[in-house]
Structures are given as structure tokens and as C-alpha cells.
Amino acid sequence: MRQLIVAAALAMLGCGANAENLSGTLQKVKDTGVFTIGYIGDSQPFAFVNPQGTPVGYSLDLCRKIAMATKEKLGLAELELKFVELTFENRFDAVADGQVDIECSTSTITMSRQERVDFSLMTFVTGGSLLSKSDKPIASVDELAGKTVAVLKGTTTAVALKAFLQSRQIDAVVVSVADDPEGLAMLNDGRADAYAGDQVTLIGQIIKSRDIRGYTLSQDLFSFEPYGLMVRRNDADFRLVVNRAIAKIYRTGQFQSLFEKWFAAVGIEPSPVLIAMYKLQAMPE
């Protein structure tokens, strides 16, 4: 009898995550053996498709590490990663409806968005800026009077830009575009005098264009944009796995190699606010 009790105890210890009452995303991943990552494919260097057709980037590297933490949490021998390309318009529904388990791009954390989805710890901090042609540079938002500026529709940058223009009583024409290529096309052919976006993603677009000297980036910021990874609401156990993985990346210094890989290599240096973000969220176990 004693041997049976010992064996039963060892079996219970060996169950690990399988002995827990799983729910939500963790239960879904355990049942299917698939971890589904959503991303916006034109968000270089955070999320984009490389020439080999593979989704890559800073945010996607974070999510790959989160996937491995989920695999370990569930005690799975194998875990398939599935990537689903999203748009700025459908990303919230894709997360809320369970089409993807996590969204890994450049989504700004806001209170109103948390009525629909939840967010991880902050993964990056940037702000709204202006991209213009070097032969007709625009150094600040104050210079937009009487000019046309393009901006991605459905983004916090668009809301912040309009609010900033109104607060400064700057009379500018704001045109909404569906994606970065459309915004850059408007700038390049003269239909827009500037293209507004998060400064770090605008830098990514300049690098992608391979015409660095052809563009000017304003240095002043008209908004504060803290990025996070989107997950479903009311899924605390999975969000804990996500945040534990991110905190470990910050705590152990793994973020340094990620930053070097995706930002420092193209001349982007970490701002004091970003360095503080890494340090403040490097929470202990």
C-alpha cells in the first residue's frame, strides 16, 4: 500500500502543468499543439516578412520566446508556431475572437483599447513624428500649417496628431491611409507634404526605401506611444506566462542582443525612456 501511495505521489508531481486546471489560451494551445501569432507584415523592424518569406522582427522574436515559455509551461514535447498576417483594422477582432493567441507588432497600449483586448508589459516606447522629403523638409508639426499630412487610419498616432494640431490651432489637411506603402507613395509623389507615424517605424520605412538621404525625420514628438503585445481579455493565466517571459528577457539582459539585432544595427540608439522601461519591468520571480 505504501508503495502505491508513493507511486501516486510521484505521478502527480510528474504531471506538471497537466495537473493544473487550464483554461483560455493555455487550454487551447495544449489541446491543439499550435501557438498562433498575429502580426502586421509592414512594421519593420518590429514585424515584417524577410526575402525568404519568414515573418521576422523585434516583436516576433519576443513572441517566439513567449511561445517557448508556453511550451515549457504546458510540458509539451512539440509546439507548432503558426503565423497569421493581420491589418491595423482587424488586429483587435483577431485577438478578441481567438483567431490568434497573441498579436506581435506595434500596438500602443491605451485604456480604451483595454475594453476590447488586454496587453502585456510594455515592449517598446516611442512617439509620433513626421517624415518629409529632404528637398522640402518639415522640422516640426508647427510647420504643417496649410499643408497636407498623411497618417495611418485607426491608429493612436492619427488621434494624437489631430489633437495636437487642434491644440496648436494649426490648419492642416489630414489624410488617412490604409498602410505605410500608401502613405509613402503620397509623400513621394507630392500629394502629401509629410507622413506621420511612430518615429521608430518611420526610421524602418526610410531604411526599407534604401534612400536615406532622400528623407527628413522631425526630431520633436507629438505623442507618447508605449507598445505592448495584445492578448485576450480575462485570460490571466496566459498573460502571466507572457509577462513572466518578458520580465525574464529584461532581467537577464537578453533584451540587449534583441535591440542590437533589430535597432542598433541600423543606427537606432535606445532612448533614456526606453532604457528606463527595460529596467523598471525587469521584475523578479
C-alpha positions in Angstrom: 0.0 0.0 0.0 2.8 2.4 0.9 4.4 1.8 -2.5 1.2 2.6 -4.2 0.9 5.9 -2.3 4.5 6.9 -3.2 3.9 6.0 -6.8 0.7 8.0 -6.9 2.5 11.0 -5.4 5.4 10.8 -7.9 2.9 10.6 -10.7 1.1 13.7 -9.5 4.4 15.6 -9.3 5.3 14.5 -12.8 2.1 15.9 -14.3 3.3 19.5 -14.0 1.1 21.8 -16.0 -1.2 18.9 -16.9 -2.4 18.7 -13.3 -3.5 22.3 -13.3 -6.9 23.5 -14.2 -6.1 25.1 -17.5 -8.4 27.5 -19.3 -8.4 30.0 -22.1 -5.4 30.2 -24.3 -3.3 27.7 -22.4 -6.0 25.1 -22.7 -6.4 25.9 -26.4 -2.7 25.6 -27.1 -2.5 22.3 -25.1 -5.4 20.8 -27.0 -4.2 21.8 -30.5 -0.4 21.8 -30.1 -0.4 25.1 -32.1 0.6 28.6 -30.9 -0.8 31.2 -33.3 1.0 34.5 -33.6 -0.6 37.5 -35.3 1.5 40.3 -36.9 1.3 43.3 -39.2 3.7 42.5 -42.0 4.8 46.0 -42.8 6.1 47.1 -39.4 9.8 47.0 -39.9 11.8 46.4 -37.8 9.2 45.1 -35.4 7.4 42.7 -37.7 7.9 42.1 -41.4 8.4 39.3 -43.9 12.0 38.7 -45.0 13.1 37.8 -48.6 12.8 34.1 -47.7 9.1 34.6 -46.8 9.7 34.2 -43.0 8.0 36.6 -40.5 10.8 38.3 -38.5 11.4 41.3 -36.3 11.9 42.5 -32.8 8.3 41.9 -31.7 8.2 38.5 -33.3 11.4 37.5 -31.6 9.8 38.3 -28.3 6.8 36.2 -29.2 8.9 33.3 -30.2 10.4 33.3 -26.7 6.9 33.6 -25.3 5.9 30.6 -27.3 8.8 28.6 -25.9 7.8 29.6 -22.4 4.3 28.5 -23.1 5.6 25.1 -24.4 7.6 24.7 -21.2 4.7 25.7 -19.0 2.4 23.1 -20.6 5.1 20.4 -20.7 4.7 19.9 -24.4 7.2 17.9 -26.4 6.4 19.8 -29.6 4.7 23.1 -30.3 3.8 24.3 -33.8 4.1 28.0 -34.4 1.5 29.4 -36.8 1.8 33.0 -38.2 -1.2 35.0 -39.3 -0.7 38.3 -41.1 -3.2 41.0 -39.9 -4.1 44.6 -40.7 -4.4 47.6 -38.5 -8.1 47.3 -38.8 -8.7 43.6 -38.0 -6.0 43.1 -35.3 -8.3 43.7 -32.4 -11.0 41.4 -33.6 -8.4 38.7 -34.4 -7.2 38.7 -30.8 -10.6 39.1 -29.2 -12.2 36.4 -31.3 -9.4 33.9 -30.8 -8.1 33.8 -34.4 -4.7 34.4 -33.0 -3.3 33.8 -29.5 -1.2 36.9 -29.4 -0.5 39.9 -31.6 3.1 40.9 -32.0 3.7 44.2 -33.9 3.5 47.8 -32.8 0.2 48.2 -30.9 0.1 51.1 -28.5 -1.3 50.4 -25.0 -4.3 52.6 -24.2 -7.1 52.4 -21.7 -9.9 52.4 -24.3 -8.3 49.5 -26.2 -8.3 47.5 -23.0 -12.1 47.5 -23.2 -11.6 45.0 -26.2 -8.2 43.3 -25.5 -5.5 43.0 -22.9 -1.8 43.9 -23.1 1.5 42.5 -21.9 4.1 44.5 -20.2 5.5 47.3 -22.3 7.8 46.1 -25.1 8.9 49.4 -26.6 8.5 53.2 -26.2 8.4 55.7 -29.0 6.4 58.7 -30.1 4.7 60.3 -33.1 6.9 62.1 -35.6 6.9 63.4 -39.2 8.6 62.1 -42.3 9.1 64.6 -45.2 11.2 64.8 -48.4 14.7 66.3 -47.9 14.2 68.9 -50.6 11.0 70.1 -48.7 11.8 69.3 -45.1 9.3 69.8 -42.3 11.1 70.0 -39.0 8.1 70.1 -36.6 4.3 69.8 -36.5 4.1 73.6 -36.2 5.3 73.8 -39.9 2.2 71.9 -41.2 0.0 75.0 -41.5 -1.5 75.0 -44.9 0.0 71.6 -45.7 -1.2 68.0 -46.2 -0.1 65.2 -43.9 -0.9 61.5 -44.3 -1.3 59.2 -41.4 -2.4 55.6 -40.8 -6.1 55.3 -40.1 -7.3 53.6 -36.9 -4.1 54.3 -35.0 -3.3 56.2 -31.8 -0.9 58.3 -33.9 -3.8 59.6 -36.0 -5.7 60.5 -32.9 -2.7 62.2 -31.3 -1.8 64.1 -34.5 -5.3 65.6 -34.9 -5.5 66.5 -31.2 -2.0 68.2 -31.4 -3.0 70.2 -34.5 -6.2 71.3 -32.8 -4.5 72.3 -29.6 -2.0 74.4 -31.6 -4.7 75.7 -33.9 -2.7 74.5 -36.9 -4.8 74.4 -40.1 -3.5 71.3 -41.9 -5.3 68.7 -44.1 -5.0 65.2 -42.5 -5.5 62.3 -45.0 -6.0 58.8 -43.7 -4.2 55.9 -45.4 -4.5 52.2 -45.2 -0.9 51.3 -44.8 2.7 52.6 -44.9 3.2 52.0 -48.6 0.2 54.2 -49.4 1.4 56.9 -47.1 4.9 56.9 -48.5 3.5 56.9 -52.1 1.5 60.1 -51.2 4.7 61.7 -49.8 6.9 60.6 -52.8 4.5 61.9 -55.5 3.8 65.2 -53.8 0.2 64.5 -52.8 1.3 64.9 -49.1 3.9 67.2 -47.6 4.5 64.8 -44.7 3.8 61.3 -43.5 3.1 61.0 -39.7 3.9 57.8 -37.8 5.7 56.4 -34.8 9.3 57.7 -35.1 11.0 54.3 -34.9 8.7 52.7 -37.5 9.3 55.7 -39.8 13.0 55.0 -39.4 12.3 51.5 -40.5 10.5 52.8 -43.6 13.4 55.0 -44.5 15.8 52.1 -44.2 13.5 49.9 -46.3 13.4 52.5 -49.1 17.2 52.5 -49.3 17.1 56.3 -49.9 18.2 57.5 -46.5 19.3 60.9 -47.8 16.0 61.5 -49.6 14.0 61.9 -46.4 14.0 64.1 -43.3 12.6 63.0 -39.9 11.4 65.5 -37.4 13.1 65.2 -34.0 10.3 66.5 -31.8 7.5 64.1 -30.8 3.8 65.0 -30.7 2.7 61.8 -28.8 3.9 59.1 -26.4 3.5 55.6 -27.7 4.1 52.6 -25.3 3.9 49.4 -27.3 2.7 46.1 -25.9 1.7 42.6 -27.1 -2.1 42.1 -27.4 -3.8 39.1 -25.8 -7.4 38.2 -25.0 -9.1 39.8 -22.0 -9.9 37.7 -18.9 -7.1 35.3 -19.6 -4.9 36.0 -16.6 -3.0 32.7 -16.6 -1.7 33.1 -20.2 -1.0 36.8 -19.6 1.1 35.8 -16.6 3.1 33.4 -18.8 3.6 36.2 -21.3 4.7 38.8 -18.7 7.0 36.3 -16.9 8.8 35.6 -20.2 9.1 39.3 -21.0 10.3 40.2 -17.5 12.9 37.4 -17.7 14.2 38.8 -21.0 14.6 42.2 -19.4 16.0 40.8 -16.1 18.6 38.6 -17.7 19.8 41.2 -20.2 18.5 39.3 -23.3 16.9 42.5 -24.5 20.3 43.9 -25.3 21.0 41.3 -28.0 17.5 41.8 -29.4 18.0 45.6 -29.6 21.4 45.2 -31.2 19.9 42.8 -33.8 17.0 44.9 -34.9 17.8 48.5 -34.0 21.5 49.3 -33.2 22.5 47.5 -36.4 20.7 50.2 -38.4 21.9 53.1 -36.3 19.0 53.4 -33.8 20.1 54.1 -30.2 17.9 53.3 -27.1 16.4 56.5 -25.6 16.6 57.2 -21.9 12.9 56.4 -21.6 13.3 53.0 -23.3 16.3 52.1 -21.1 14.2 53.0 -18.0 11.3 50.8 -19.4 13.6 47.8 -19.6 14.9 48.4 -16.0 11.5 49.1 -14.4 9.9 46.0 -15.9 12.7 43.6 -15.1 10.7 42.2 -12.2 11.9 39.3 -10.1 10.2 36.0 -9.8 
